[in-house]
Amino acid sequence: MTQEFVVWLGRQAMFTVLLVASPVLALGLLVGIMVSVLQATTQIHEQTLSFIPKIVAIFLAILLCGPWMMRVMLDFATQLFERLPEVVR
C-alpha cells in the first residue's frame, strides 16, 4: 500500500461523506432556522415543536436524495475496488 493510495483514499472518503451528508444537513439546518424564527415570533418554546419538523424534513431528504446518495457511495466503492490491485503490489 503506497502513500499516494492512502492519501487518495482518505481524500475521496472525506469528499464522499461531505457530498452525501450535505443535502440532509442543509435541509435540517434550514428547517431548524425556520422553526426557530417561528418560535421567536410566537414565543412558543415547546421542545417537540423544534424536533418533529426537523425529523420529518430529514426523512424526506433521505427519501428524495436516497437514490443519488446510494449512487455516489457505489461509485466510491467501485473506484476503490478498481484500485485495489495497486494495494496488493
Phi and psi restraints in degrees (range 20) as a CNS / XPLOR table:
assign (resid 1 and name C) (resid 2 and name N)
       (resid 2 and name CA) (resid 2 and name C) 1.0 -89.1 20.0 2
assign (resid 2 and name N) (resid 2 and name CA)
       (resid 2 and name C) (resid 3 and name N) 1.0 163.9 20.0 2
assign (resid 2 and name C) (resid 3 and name N)
       (resid 3 and name CA) (resid 3 and name C) 1.0 -66.1 20.0 2
assign (resid 3 and name N) (resid 3 and name CA)
       (resid 3 and name C) (resid 4 and name N) 1.0 -36.4 20.0 2
assign (resid 3 and name C) (resid 4 and name N)
       (resid 4 and name CA) (resid 4 and name C) 1.0 -63.5 20.0 2
assign (resid 4 and name N) (resid 4 and name CA)
       (resid 4 and name C) (resid 5 and name N) 1.0 -39.2 20.0 2
assign (resid 4 and name C) (resid 5 and name N)
       (resid 5 and name CA) (resid 5 and name C) 1.0 -65.5 20.0 2
assign (resid 5 and name N) (resid 5 and name CA)
       (resid 5 and name C) (resid 6 and name N) 1.0 -41.7 20.0 2
assign (resid 5 and name C) (resid 6 and name N)
       (resid 6 and name CA) (resid 6 and name C) 1.0 -64.8 20.0 2
assign (resid 6 and name N) (resid 6 and name CA)
       (resid 6 and name C) (resid 7 and name N) 1.0 -41.6 20.0 2
assign (resid 6 and name C) (resid 7 and name N)
       (resid 7 and name CA) (resid 7 and name C) 1.0 -65.2 20.0 2
assign (resid 7 and name N) (resid 7 and name CA)
       (resid 7 and name C) (resid 8 and name N) 1.0 -43.3 20.0 2
assign (resid 7 and name C) (resid 8 and name N)
       (resid 8 and name CA) (resid 8 and name C) 1.0 -61.3 20.0 2
assign (resid 8 and name N) (resid 8 and name CA)
       (resid 8 and name C) (resid 9 and name N) 1.0 -44.9 20.0 2
assign (resid 8 and name C) (resid 9 and name N)
       (resid 9 and name CA) (resid 9 and name C) 1.0 -62.5 20.0 2
assign (resid 9 and name N) (resid 9 and name CA)
       (resid 9 and name C) (resid 10 and name N) 1.0 -44.7 20.0 2
assign (resid 9 and name C) (resid 10 and name N)
       (resid 10 and name CA) (resid 10 and name C) 1.0 -63.8 20.0 2
assign (resid 10 and name N) (resid 10 and name CA)
       (resid 10 and name C) (resid 11 and name N) 1.0 -43.3 20.0 2
assign (resid 10 and name C) (resid 11 and name N)
       (resid 11 and name CA) (resid 11 and name C) 1.0 -65.1 20.0 2
assign (resid 11 and name N) (resid 11 and name CA)
       (resid 11 and name C) (resid 12 and name N) 1.0 -46.0 20.0 2
assign (resid 11 and name C) (resid 12 and name N)
       (resid 12 and name CA) (resid 12 and name C) 1.0 -65.9 20.0 2
assign (resid 12 and name N) (resid 12 and name CA)
       (resid 12 and name C) (resid 13 and name N) 1.0 -38.3 20.0 2
assign (resid 12 and name C) (resid 13 and name N)
       (resid 13 and name CA) (resid 13 and name C) 1.0 -65.3 20.0 2
assign (resid 13 and name N) (resid 13 and name CA)
       (resid 13 and name C) (resid 14 and name N) 1.0 -44.7 20.0 2
assign (resid 13 and name C) (resid 14 and name N)
       (resid 14 and name CA) (resid 14 and name C) 1.0 -64.8 20.0 2
assign (resid 14 and name N) (resid 14 and name CA)
       (resid 14 and name C) (resid 15 and name N) 1.0 -42.1 20.0 2
assign (resid 14 and name C) (resid 15 and name N)
       (resid 15 and name CA) (resid 15 and name C) 1.0 -63.3 20.0 2
assign (resid 15 and name N) (resid 15 and name CA)
       (resid 15 and name C) (resid 16 and name N) 1.0 -41.8 20.0 2
assign (resid 15 and name C) (resid 16 and name N)
       (resid 16 and name CA) (resid 16 and name C) 1.0 -65.3 20.0 2
assign (resid 16 and name N) (resid 16 and name CA)
       (resid 16 and name C) (resid 17 and name N) 1.0 -42.5 20.0 2
assign (resid 16 and name C) (resid 17 and name N)
       (resid 17 and name CA) (resid 17 and name C) 1.0 -62.6 20.0 2
assign (resid 17 and name N) (resid 17 and name CA)
       (resid 17 and name C) (resid 18 and name N) 1.0 -45.6 20.0 2
assign (resid 17 and name C) (resid 18 and name N)
       (resid 18 and name CA) (resid 18 and name C) 1.0 -64.8 20.0 2
assign (resid 18 and name N) (resid 18 and name CA)
       (resid 18 and name C) (resid 19 and name N) 1.0 -39.9 20.0 2
assign (resid 18 and name C) (resid 19 and name N)
       (resid 19 and name CA) (resid 19 and name C) 1.0 -67.1 20.0 2
assign (resid 19 and name N) (resid 19 and name CA)
       (resid 19 and name C) (resid 20 and name N) 1.0 -42.4 20.0 2
assign (resid 19 and name C) (resid 20 and name N)
       (resid 20 and name CA) (resid 20 and name C) 1.0 -73.4 20.0 2
assign (resid 20 and name N) (resid 20 and name CA)
       (resid 20 and name C) (resid 21 and name N) 1.0 -36.9 20.0 2
assign (resid 20 and name C) (resid 21 and name N)
       (resid 21 and name CA) (resid 21 and name C) 1.0 -82.1 20.0 2
assign (resid 21 and name N) (resid 21 and name CA)
       (resid 21 and name C) (resid 22 and name N) 1.0 -19.8 20.0 2
assign (resid 21 and name C) (resid 22 and name N)
       (resid 22 and name CA) (resid 22 and name C) 1.0 -62.2 20.0 2
assign (resid 22 and name N) (resid 22 and name CA)
       (resid 22 and name C) (resid 23 and name N) 1.0 -41.7 20.0 2
assign (resid 22 and name C) (resid 23 and name N)
       (resid 23 and name CA) (resid 23 and name C) 1.0 -63.9 20.0 2
assign (resid 23 and name N) (resid 23 and name CA)
       (resid 23 and name C) (resid 24 and name N) 1.0 -40.2 20.0 2
assign (resid 23 and name C) (resid 24 and name N)
       (resid 24 and name CA) (resid 24 and name C) 1.0 -67.7 20.0 2
assign (resid 24 and name N) (resid 24 and name CA)
       (resid 24 and name C) (resid 25 and name N) 1.0 -45.4 20.0 2
assign (resid 24 and name C) (resid 25 and name N)
       (resid 25 and name CA) (resid 25 and name C) 1.0 -65.7 20.0 2
assign (resid 25 and name N) (resid 25 and name CA)
       (resid 25 and name C) (resid 26 and name N) 1.0 -39.8 20.0 2
assign (resid 25 and name C) (resid 26 and name N)
       (resid 26 and name CA) (resid 26 and name C) 1.0 -65.5 20.0 2
assign (resid 26 and name N) (resid 26 and name CA)
       (resid 26 and name C) (resid 27 and name N) 1.0 -43.3 20.0 2
assign (resid 26 and name C) (resid 27 and name N)
       (resid 27 and name CA) (resid 27 and name C) 1.0 -67.4 20.0 2
assign (resid 27 and name N) (resid 27 and name CA)
       (resid 27 and name C) (resid 28 and name N) 1.0 -39.8 20.0 2
assign (resid 27 and name C) (resid 28 and name N)
       (resid 28 and name CA) (resid 28 and name C) 1.0 -61.9 20.0 2
assign (resid 28 and name N) (resid 28 and name CA)
       (resid 28 and name C) (resid 29 and name N) 1.0 -39.8 20.0 2
assign (resid 28 and name C) (resid 29 and name N)
       (resid 29 and name CA) (resid 29 and name C) 1.0 -66.4 20.0 2
assign (resid 29 and name N) (resid 29 and name CA)
       (resid 29 and name C) (resid 30 and name N) 1.0 -44.1 20.0 2
assign (resid 29 and name C) (resid 30 and name N)
       (resid 30 and name CA) (resid 30 and name C) 1.0 -62.4 20.0 2
assign (resid 30 and name N) (resid 30 and name CA)
       (resid 30 and name C) (resid 31 and name N) 1.0 -45.8 20.0 2
assign (resid 30 and name C) (resid 31 and name N)
       (resid 31 and name CA) (resid 31 and name C) 1.0 -66.4 20.0 2
assign (resid 31 and name N) (resid 31 and name CA)
       (resid 31 and name C) (resid 32 and name N) 1.0 -38.4 20.0 2
assign (resid 31 and name C) (resid 32 and name N)
       (resid 32 and name CA) (resid 32 and name C) 1.0 -61.4 20.0 2
assign (resid 32 and name N) (resid 32 and name CA)
       (resid 32 and name C) (resid 33 and name N) 1.0 -40.8 20.0 2
assign (resid 32 and name C) (resid 33 and name N)
       (resid 33 and name CA) (resid 33 and name C) 1.0 -67.2 20.0 2
assign (resid 33 and name N) (resid 33 and name CA)
       (resid 33 and name C) (resid 34 and name N) 1.0 -42.4 20.0 2
assign (resid 33 and name C) (resid 34 and name N)
       (resid 34 and name CA) (resid 34 and name C) 1.0 -63.7 20.0 2
assign (resid 34 and name N) (resid 34 and name CA)
       (resid 34 and name C) (resid 35 and name N) 1.0 -41.0 20.0 2
assign (resid 34 and name C) (resid 35 and name N)
       (resid 35 and name CA) (resid 35 and name C) 1.0 -66.5 20.0 2
assign (resid 35 and name N) (resid 35 and name CA)
       (resid 35 and name C) (resid 36 and name N) 1.0 -38.9 20.0 2
assign (resid 35 and name C) (resid 36 and name N)
       (resid 36 and name CA) (resid 36 and name C) 1.0 -63.3 20.0 2
assign (resid 36 and name N) (resid 36 and name CA)
       (resid 36 and name C) (resid 37 and name N) 1.0 -41.8 20.0 2
assign (resid 36 and name C) (resid 37 and name N)
       (resid 37 and name CA) (resid 37 and name C) 1.0 -64.3 20.0 2
assign (resid 37 and name N) (resid 37 and name CA)
       (resid 37 and name C) (resid 38 and name N) 1.0 -41.9 20.0 2
assign (resid 37 and name C) (resid 38 and name N)
       (resid 38 and name CA) (resid 38 and name C) 1.0 -62.0 20.0 2
assign (resid 38 and name N) (resid 38 and name CA)
       (resid 38 and name C) (resid 39 and name N) 1.0 -43.2 20.0 2
assign (resid 38 and name C) (resid 39 and name N)
       (resid 39 and name CA) (resid 39 and name C) 1.0 -67.3 20.0 2
assign (resid 39 and name N) (resid 39 and name CA)
       (resid 39 and name C) (resid 40 and name N) 1.0 -36.2 20.0 2
assign (resid 39 and name C) (resid 40 and name N)
       (resid 40 and name CA) (resid 40 and name C) 1.0 -70.0 20.0 2
assign (resid 40 and name N) (resid 40 and name CA)
       (resid 40 and name C) (resid 41 and name N) 1.0 -37.0 20.0 2
assign (resid 40 and name C) (resid 41 and name N)
       (resid 41 and name CA) (resid 41 and name C) 1.0 -76.4 20.0 2
assign (resid 41 and name N) (resid 41 and name CA)
       (resid 41 and name C) (resid 42 and name N) 1.0 -35.1 20.0 2
assign (resid 41 and name C) (resid 42 and name N)
       (resid 42 and name CA) (resid 42 and name C) 1.0 -95.0 20.0 2
assign (resid 42 and name N) (resid 42 and name CA)
       (resid 42 and name C) (resid 43 and name N) 1.0 -9.6 20.0 2
assign (resid 42 and name C) (resid 43 and name N)
       (resid 43 and name CA) (resid 43 and name C) 1.0 57.2 20.0 2
assign (resid 43 and name N) (resid 43 and name CA)
       (resid 43 and name C) (resid 44 and name N) 1.0 32.0 20.0 2
assign (resid 43 and name C) (resid 44 and name N)
       (resid 44 and name CA) (resid 44 and name C) 1.0 -100.9 20.0 2
assign (resid 44 and name N) (resid 44 and name CA)
       (resid 44 and name C) (resid 45 and name N) 1.0 115.9 20.0 2
assign (resid 44 and name C) (resid 45 and name N)
       (resid 45 and name CA) (resid 45 and name C) 1.0 -116.7 20.0 2
assign (resid 45 and name N) (resid 45 and name CA)
       (resid 45 and name C) (resid 46 and name N) 1.0 54.6 20.0 2
assign (resid 45 and name C) (resid 46 and name N)
       (resid 46 and name CA) (resid 46 and name C) 1.0 -81.5 20.0 2
assign (resid 46 and name N) (resid 46 and name CA)
       (resid 46 and name C) (resid 47 and name N) 1.0 132.6 20.0 2
assign (resid 46 and name C) (resid 47 and name N)
       (resid 47 and name CA) (resid 47 and name C) 1.0 -64.8 20.0 2
assign (resid 47 and name N) (resid 47 and name CA)
       (resid 47 and name C) (resid 48 and name N) 1.0 -39.7 20.0 2
assign (resid 47 and name C) (resid 48 and name N)
       (resid 48 and name CA) (resid 48 and name C) 1.0 -68.6 20.0 2
assign (resid 48 and name N) (resid 48 and name CA)
       (resid 48 and name C) (resid 49 and name N) 1.0 -25.4 20.0 2
assign (resid 48 and name C) (resid 49 and name N)
       (resid 49 and name CA) (resid 49 and name C) 1.0 -65.6 20.0 2
assign (resid 49 and name N) (resid 49 and name CA)
       (resid 49 and name C) (resid 50 and name N) 1.0 -27.3 20.0 2
assign (resid 49 and name C) (resid 50 and name N)
       (resid 50 and name CA) (resid 50 and name C) 1.0 -87.2 20.0 2
assign (resid 50 and name N) (resid 50 and name CA)
       (resid 50 and name C) (resid 51 and name N) 1.0 -27.5 20.0 2
assign (resid 50 and name C) (resid 51 and name N)
       (resid 51 and name CA) (resid 51 and name C) 1.0 -90.3 20.0 2
assign (resid 51 and name N) (resid 51 and name CA)
       (resid 51 and name C) (resid 52 and name N) 1.0 -41.3 20.0 2
assign (resid 51 and name C) (resid 52 and name N)
       (resid 52 and name CA) (resid 52 and name C) 1.0 -60.5 20.0 2
assign (resid 52 and name N) (resid 52 and name CA)
       (resid 52 and name C) (resid 53 and name N) 1.0 -48.5 20.0 2
assign (resid 52 and name C) (resid 53 and name N)
       (resid 53 and name CA) (resid 53 and name C) 1.0 -62.4 20.0 2
assign (resid 53 and name N) (resid 53 and name CA)
       (resid 53 and name C) (resid 54 and name N) 1.0 -35.8 20.0 2
assign (resid 53 and name C) (resid 54 and name N)
       (resid 54 and name CA) (resid 54 and name C) 1.0 -67.4 20.0 2
assign (resid 54 and name N) (resid 54 and name CA)
       (resid 54 and name C) (resid 55 and name N) 1.0 -40.6 20.0 2
assign (resid 54 and name C) (resid 55 and name N)
       (resid 55 and name CA) (resid 55 and name C) 1.0 -64.1 20.0 2
assign (resid 55 and name N) (resid 55 and name CA)
       (resid 55 and name C) (resid 56 and name N) 1.0 -43.8 20.0 2
assign (resid 55 and name C) (resid 56 and name N)
       (resid 56 and name CA) (resid 56 and name C) 1.0 -63.5 20.0 2
assign (resid 56 and name N) (resid 56 and name CA)
       (resid 56 and name C) (resid 57 and name N) 1.0 -43.2 20.0 2
assign (resid 56 and name C) (resid 57 and name N)
       (resid 57 and name CA) (resid 57 and name C) 1.0 -64.5 20.0 2
assign (resid 57 and name N) (resid 57 and name CA)
       (resid 57 and name C) (resid 58 and name N) 1.0 -39.2 20.0 2
assign (resid 57 and name C) (resid 58 and name N)
       (resid 58 and name CA) (resid 58 and name C) 1.0 -68.0 20.0 2
assign (resid 58 and name N) (resid 58 and name CA)
       (resid 58 and name C) (resid 59 and name N) 1.0 -40.6 20.0 2
assign (resid 58 and name C) (resid 59 and name N)
       (resid 59 and name CA) (resid 59 and name C) 1.0 -63.2 20.0 2
assign (resid 59 and name N) (resid 59 and name CA)
       (resid 59 and name C) (resid 60 and name N) 1.0 -40.5 20.0 2
assign (resid 59 and name C) (resid 60 and name N)
       (resid 60 and name CA) (resid 60 and name C) 1.0 -64.9 20.0 2
assign (resid 60 and name N) (resid 60 and name CA)
       (resid 60 and name C) (resid 61 and name N) 1.0 -39.6 20.0 2
assign (resid 60 and name C) (resid 61 and name N)
       (resid 61 and name CA) (resid 61 and name C) 1.0 -63.5 20.0 2
assign (resid 61 and name N) (resid 61 and name CA)
       (resid 61 and name C) (resid 62 and name N) 1.0 -41.6 20.0 2
assign (resid 61 and name C) (resid 62 and name N)
       (resid 62 and name CA) (resid 62 and name C) 1.0 -66.4 20.0 2
assign (resid 62 and name N) (resid 62 and name CA)
       (resid 62 and name C) (resid 63 and name N) 1.0 -39.5 20.0 2
assign (resid 62 and name C) (resid 63 and name N)
       (resid 63 and name CA) (resid 63 and name C) 1.0 -64.3 20.0 2
assign (resid 63 and name N) (resid 63 and name CA)
       (resid 63 and name C) (resid 64 and name N) 1.0 -43.1 20.0 2
assign (resid 63 and name C) (resid 64 and name N)
       (resid 64 and name CA) (resid 64 and name C) 1.0 -77.4 20.0 2
assign (resid 64 and name N) (resid 64 and name CA)
       (resid 64 and name C) (resid 65 and name N) 1.0 -40.0 20.0 2
assign (resid 64 and name C) (resid 65 and name N)
       (resid 65 and name CA) (resid 65 and name C) 1.0 -95.2 20.0 2
assign (resid 65 and name N) (resid 65 and name CA)
       (resid 65 and name C) (resid 66 and name N) 1.0 -2.1 20.0 2
assign (resid 65 and name C) (resid 66 and name N)
       (resid 66 and name CA) (resid 66 and name C) 1.0 -54.7 20.0 2
assign (resid 66 and name N) (resid 66 and name CA)
       (resid 66 and name C) (resid 67 and name N) 1.0 -48.5 20.0 2
assign (resid 66 and name C) (resid 67 and name N)
       (resid 67 and name CA) (resid 67 and name C) 1.0 -62.0 20.0 2
assign (resid 67 and name N) (resid 67 and name CA)
       (resid 67 and name C) (resid 68 and name N) 1.0 -38.7 20.0 2
assign (resid 67 and name C) (resid 68 and name N)
       (resid 68 and name CA) (resid 68 and name C) 1.0 -66.5 20.0 2
assign (resid 68 and name N) (resid 68 and name CA)
       (resid 68 and name C) (resid 69 and name N) 1.0 -42.1 20.0 2
assign (resid 68 and name C) (resid 69 and name N)
       (resid 69 and name CA) (resid 69 and name C) 1.0 -61.3 20.0 2
assign (resid 69 and name N) (resid 69 and name CA)
       (resid 69 and name C) (resid 70 and name N) 1.0 -42.4 20.0 2
assign (resid 69 and name C) (resid 70 and name N)
       (resid 70 and name CA) (resid 70 and name C) 1.0 -64.9 20.0 2
assign (resid 70 and name N) (resid 70 and name CA)
       (resid 70 and name C) (resid 71 and name N) 1.0 -39.2 20.0 2
assign (resid 70 and name C) (resid 71 and name N)
       (resid 71 and name CA) (resid 71 and name C) 1.0 -64.1 20.0 2
assign (resid 71 and name N) (resid 71 and name CA)
       (resid 71 and name C) (resid 72 and name N) 1.0 -41.1 20.0 2
assign (resid 71 and name C) (resid 72 and name N)
       (resid 72 and name CA) (resid 72 and name C) 1.0 -64.2 20.0 2
assign (resid 72 and name N) (resid 72 and name CA)
       (resid 72 and name C) (resid 73 and name N) 1.0 -43.9 20.0 2
assign (resid 72 and name C) (resid 73 and name N)
       (resid 73 and name CA) (resid 73 and name C) 1.0 -67.9 20.0 2
assign (resid 73 and name N) (resid 73 and name CA)
       (resid 73 and name C) (resid 74 and name N) 1.0 -36.6 20.0 2
assign (resid 73 and name C) (resid 74 and name N)
       (resid 74 and name CA) (resid 74 and name C) 1.0 -67.8 20.0 2
assign (resid 74 and name N) (resid 74 and name CA)
       (resid 74 and name C) (resid 75 and name N) 1.0 -36.8 20.0 2
assign (resid 74 and name C) (resid 75 and name N)
       (resid 75 and name CA) (resid 75 and name C) 1.0 -62.0 20.0 2
assign (resid 75 and name N) (resid 75 and name CA)
       (resid 75 and name C) (resid 76 and name N) 1.0 -41.4 20.0 2
assign (resid 75 and name C) (resid 76 and name N)
       (resid 76 and name CA) (resid 76 and name C) 1.0 -63.4 20.0 2
assign (resid 76 and name N) (resid 76 and name CA)
       (resid 76 and name C) (resid 77 and name N) 1.0 -45.0 20.0 2
assign (resid 76 and name C) (resid 77 and name N)
       (resid 77 and name CA) (resid 77 and name C) 1.0 -63.7 20.0 2
assign (resid 77 and name N) (resid 77 and name CA)
       (resid 77 and name C) (resid 78 and name N) 1.0 -39.0 20.0 2
assign (resid 77 and name C) (resid 78 and name N)
       (resid 78 and name CA) (resid 78 and name C) 1.0 -63.7 20.0 2
assign (resid 78 and name N) (resid 78 and name CA)
       (resid 78 and name C) (resid 79 and name N) 1.0 -44.4 20.0 2
assign (resid 78 and name C) (resid 79 and name N)
       (resid 79 and name CA) (resid 79 and name C) 1.0 -61.2 20.0 2
assign (resid 79 and name N) (resid 79 and name CA)
       (resid 79 and name C) (resid 80 and name N) 1.0 -40.5 20.0 2
assign (resid 79 and name C) (resid 80 and name N)
       (resid 80 and name CA) (resid 80 and name C) 1.0 -63.9 20.0 2
assign (resid 80 and name N) (resid 80 and name CA)
       (resid 80 and name C) (resid 81 and name N) 1.0 -45.0 20.0 2
assign (resid 80 and name C) (resid 81 and name N)
       (resid 81 and name CA) (resid 81 and name C) 1.0 -69.5 20.0 2
assign (resid 81 and name N) (resid 81 and name CA)
       (resid 81 and name C) (resid 82 and name N) 1.0 -30.0 20.0 2
assign (resid 81 and name C) (resid 82 and name N)
       (resid 82 and name CA) (resid 82 and name C) 1.0 -69.5 20.0 2
assign (resid 82 and name N) (resid 82 and name CA)
       (resid 82 and name C) (resid 83 and name N) 1.0 -32.5 20.0 2
assign (resid 82 and name C) (resid 83 and name N)
       (resid 83 and name CA) (resid 83 and name C) 1.0 -91.0 20.0 2
assign (resid 83 and name N) (resid 83 and name CA)
       (resid 83 and name C) (resid 84 and name N) 1.0 1.2 20.0 2
assign (resid 83 and name C) (resid 84 and name N)
       (resid 84 and name CA) (resid 84 and name C) 1.0 -60.4 20.0 2
assign (resid 84 and name N) (resid 84 and name CA)
       (resid 84 and name C) (resid 85 and name N) 1.0 -35.5 20.0 2
assign (resid 84 and name C) (resid 85 and name N)
       (resid 85 and name CA) (resid 85 and name C) 1.0 -60.6 20.0 2
assign (resid 85 and name N) (resid 85 and name CA)
       (resid 85 and name C) (resid 86 and name N) 1.0 -24.6 20.0 2
assign (resid 85 and name C) (resid 86 and name N)
       (resid 86 and name CA) (resid 86 and name C) 1.0 -65.8 20.0 2
assign (resid 86 and name N) (resid 86 and name CA)
       (resid 86 and name C) (resid 87 and name N) 1.0 -30.4 20.0 2
assign (resid 86 and name C) (resid 87 and name N)
       (resid 87 and name CA) (resid 87 and name C) 1.0 -72.6 20.0 2
assign (resid 87 and name N) (resid 87 and name CA)
       (resid 87 and name C) (resid 88 and name N) 1.0 -36.8 20.0 2
assign (resid 87 and name C) (resid 88 and name N)
       (resid 88 and name CA) (resid 88 and name C) 1.0 -69.0 20.0 2
assign (resid 88 and name N) (resid 88 and name CA)
       (resid 88 and name C) (resid 89 and name N) 1.0 -30.4 20.0 2
